[in-house]
Amino acid sequence: MCHRLLLVLPFFFVFFSSLSEICEGQGTYVVITNGLGPNIDLTLHCNFKEKDLGVQVLHHNETFGFRFKPNVLDTKLLFCSFQWGQSDLHSFDIYKTEDKCLYCQWRITTAGPCFFNQDTSLYDICYQWK
């Protein structure tokens, strides 16, 4: 019985990994917008565990977006650091596998990051900086 299970496990791993590619289509798209206010540039730096997306500077209302393909068997965590003017460096987990959004839109404010709510069409799911 154990031998059969060991033979079947690799199949399930390959199947579910392939299924995530099919179900996700082109993958997950994350968009970050500078909502700090006029004349305040946002410097951001985002990283996956295995990939550094580099430093970006966004002027007011500018966006930075990227696409990736999450794997249902893998835990994806995308964290970003944010800074503007003479502010402290702020960080936030901008994407976690359990979020399950395909088009994840964030607006960065001085109070914290706000997620776009599909139900209200507003950036009204907000978090405070730690």
Secondary structure, DSSP 8 states (H G I E B T S, - for coil): -HHHHHHHHHHHHHHHHHHHHHHHTT-EEEEEEE-S-TT--EEEEEEESS-EEEEEEE-TT-EEEEEE---TTS--EEEEEEE-TT---EEEEEEEGGG--SEEEEEE-SS-EEEEETTTTEEEEE----
